[in-house]
Amino acid sequence: FSSIMSCQTFAPAQACWPGVCGVNGTCICSSSTQPQVEFNYFAGISLKELKKNSAVAPCLQDEKVLQILYGITAGLSLVAIIYQLKDVKRLAYIKRLWPSIVTLFCVLFASTYRTFDTGLVFGVDVLFSILISNAYGFSLLSISFIVRDSLYSLVKGEEWSSSSVE
């Protein structure tokens, strides 16, 4: 398998970019990058081996950039939570928005967790995987609530009802 993945060139990048091609035909990552370990299930080897053996995965993961992006995501989700909760005046508002609020809390906790622990990998770390999976699931539920409410408003309005269409 490693001979298939070793020192491949994808134009316009150089072979093993941003790493270099080693003597034995495997990619050697630069100091700032490491092999892509997140969502890399096809290798069939342990994470420890995957991080050492860059022939199996390209050198695309820059941990500093990932930490910054997860930190920005945590900050934006916190701002979104505050923005959503600042106008809560009735319980009906919470009932309508609970999936989006749960989504934002899952994103906040997962991003904060990943920002402070760079060794977390989706699919391996149970808590991180559950938080990300729930964020996706609750966001879909939130979208379905929004679509349902929008369609209900369209049907309820007289100018949009089927009786006014000729």
Buried (B, 14 or more C-beta within 10 A) or exposed (E): EBEEBBBBEEEEEEBBBBBBBBEEBBBBBEEEBBBBBBEBEEBEEEBEEBBEBBBBBBBBBBEEEBBEBBBEBBBBBBEBBEEBEEEEEEEEEEEBBBBBBBBBBBBBBBBBBBBEEEEBBBBBBEEBBEBBBBBEBBBEBBEEBBEEEEEEEEEEEEEEEEEEEE
